[in-house]
Structure formats: structure tokens, C-alpha cells
Amino acid sequence: MSLFQTIKEDFANVKKNDPALHSNIELFFNYPGLWALVFYRISHSLYSRGFKSIARFISAINLFFTMIDIHPAATIGKRVFIDHGTGVVIGETAIIGDDVLIYQQVTLGGVSTNQGKRHPTVEDGVVIGAGAKVLGNITIGANSKVGANSVVIKDVPPNSTAVGIPARIVKRGFDKTPLSHNKIPDVNKEIFEYLIKRIETLEDSMPEDRKKYIKDRDSKLDKLYDNFIHSMD
């Protein structure tokens, strides 16, 4: 596919995926992510042909106008949509597959100053929520989702969800709808619920004389907690 055809497909992809678009004129003034991709496509083409200084200059113009920093050496596939876009950073050795959706403030960054592959690989169909940081030479598997503000530092298997700091991998309850990045589990809540149920099980298994002792301790802890809460009034 030629450079022009790829850019044309980028425009068509926005029309297809953003219900907030009501006229073609909006494409020119309200979609920095689209124009960041246009600047990138041009600079990447030049960079691949050895015109690295010119490519970097175009990349700097891109950053100035769109507030999106994409290194011209990065590899970005077809139909990638950078929604809102402000603050997105895509490093030099990052690889992004087809049909990927990236929201504002996302970083695909490196954790090493060594030469070679040091940025993430994002496979086809991935959704990366706003503010997420994907760091290092790791792979986000196809059709996976990264929750908003998550920090991912290890591989994510295909068809999974990564949430939290550092991100935990969750497969249960996976929703494949492209815009369903809000439908992610509350991992911390589930852990606390598990611990509470586990404690209840242990308390029920104790002898009756020990249960009275536990209740007395619980009462003292409740008073301490209550005093602490009221001390902040």
C-alpha cells in the first residue's frame, strides 16, 4: 500500500470509529491524533530512506502542532486510531500492529539506554486506555486491553486485560468490544473481598472459647479505628 493510500485509510478509520465526528471539516481542526499519524507516515517514509535529519525535523513539527511525540523510526500499522491524543509518546523501537486504539497521555516507552529493541510491541486489535504507561521491550498480545493509568512492565497474553500499578493480568470477564475499556475488573476490590471471606472462614473454624477472645479484640480494634476517623473531623 502506498503512502497516500495509507494516509487515506487513516482518515477513513476516524470516520468509521468516532461517533463524535459530524463533518469532514472537523478532521482538520479537532483530531490531533489523526494529523500526528499523517506527520508520522511522512517522516517514517523519509527516515526509512535515510533522510533521518529531515524526518526528525518533521517529527518536531508534529510535536509542536499536535502535542504528540512519535519517533519516525517507530513502526505503526494500518487503521491505528489515536483518540484525543494529547501527551501520547511512542518511542523509537516501538511496534504497533493494525486496528490499535490509543487514548491520550499513553506512553510506549523504554527502560534502557542500550541500543536495540527497548520499546513495547503492541499487537493487532489492542486498546490502551488513557494515561497508561507501557514500558520496556514487552509484548501486548492481540485483542488485549490496558486499563487507564495502568503501568505495564511485563508481557500481556492475547485476549487479556491488564489493570493496576504495576498491571495485573486478568482474563476473566473479557469484553471484546473495541470501546469497552471501561469494563475492567477492580482487582484490589476482589482481593479485599477474598481476604474478608478467608478471615471469616478461619474464624468459623476456631473453638468457641477462642471466638470470644477474637470478638473482644475486634471490639478494641473498632474503637481504635473509630477514634482515628473522628480525629480527622
Disulfide bonds with the S-S distance in Angstrom:
none
